[in-house]
Amino acid sequence: MNDVPEQEKSIVISKTCKVLSHPLRVKILIFLNRSEHCVMDIRDYLEESQAVTSQHLRVLLHAGLVKYRRQGTSLYYSVCDITLVKNLNFMYDCFEKFSKRPLITAI
């Protein structure tokens, strides 16, 4: 990405941050970082409806942050690049380190 103009970089970063702006989407990425999961597993982990879970997975899929494979009638999702989740954890560590007050830990 070194040869990409700054304007284009800023647009890509901004759009990605917009996708990551919902706590459930970040939670999904962190969960999928552990291993591949079907929609029902993700739904149970989030404690949300299947419709809400599918909506957030669709946003992550269209953004190119997750991928899926079909097995029978089930879809199994995984993170496209684990570097993203490592960077999310790094960001959290930075925010926690430089924050003057405790960060909210519950999503």
Buried (B, 14 or more C-beta within 10 A) or exposed (E): EEEEEEEEEEEEEEEBEEBBEBEBBBBBBBBBBEEBBBBEBBBEBBEBEEEEBBBBBEBBBEBEBBBBEEEEEEBBBBBBEEEBBEEBEEEBEEEEEEEEEEEEEEE
